[in-house]
Amino acid sequence: MASLLENFRRRIGTLVDGDIVNTNFKPVVVDEEVLDKTKTFASRYRCSQRLGKGLFYTDSERKAERARLSKIKLP
């Protein structure tokens, strides 16, 4: 008896072409639009309170904060 996956492949084929496991994805860009979307859809999906309220850095804010912190002299 053929498995469910074998029957699917015979009748329909594959869902994606090529090897999806070894695909390189483009880098994620976090900007104001992503921040607004995250806050908008937070009630529909489970996420942490910090993410749901938009309390995370955008890429530009993160870069500025890292630059500010790198200038601080430690004792």
C-alpha positions in Angstrom: 0.0 0.0 0.0 1.4 3.3 -1.1 1.8 6.0 1.5 -0.2 9.2 1.4 2.9 11.2 0.4 3.6 8.9 -2.5 0.0 9.1 -3.8 0.2 12.9 -3.6 3.5 13.0 -5.6 2.1 10.7 -8.3 -1.2 12.7 -8.7 -0.1 16.3 -8.1 3.7 16.5 -8.0 5.6 18.7 -5.6 4.5 21.9 -4.0 7.8 23.7 -4.6 10.6 23.4 -7.2 14.1 22.8 -6.0 15.5 22.3 -2.6 13.8 24.6 -0.1 16.0 23.5 2.8 19.2 25.0 1.3 17.6 28.3 0.2 19.2 31.5 1.4 16.6 34.0 2.5 17.1 37.8 2.3 17.8 39.6 5.5 14.9 40.8 7.5 14.5 44.6 7.6 12.8 46.0 10.8 11.4 49.5 10.2 8.4 51.6 11.3 6.1 49.6 9.0 7.0 46.3 10.6 6.6 47.9 14.0 3.1 49.1 13.2 2.1 45.8 11.6 3.3 43.9 14.7 1.2 46.1 17.0 -1.8 45.8 14.7 -1.8 42.0 14.6 -0.7 41.3 18.2 -4.3 40.6 19.3 -4.6 37.8 16.7 -1.4 35.9 17.4 0.4 34.8 20.5 3.5 36.9 21.2 5.3 38.4 24.1 3.9 41.6 25.6 7.0 43.5 24.6 6.6 42.6 21.0 2.8 43.1 21.0 3.2 46.6 22.3 5.9 47.5 19.8 8.6 47.8 22.4 11.5 46.7 20.2 14.2 48.6 18.2 13.9 49.3 14.5 17.2 48.8 12.6 18.0 52.5 12.7 17.3 52.8 16.4 19.3 49.7 17.2 22.3 51.1 15.2 22.1 54.5 17.0 21.8 52.8 20.4 24.8 50.5 19.7 26.9 53.6 18.6 25.8 55.4 21.8 26.7 52.5 24.1 30.1 51.9 22.4 31.1 55.4 23.3 30.5 54.9 27.1 33.7 54.4 29.1 33.5 51.7 31.6 35.3 52.1 35.0 
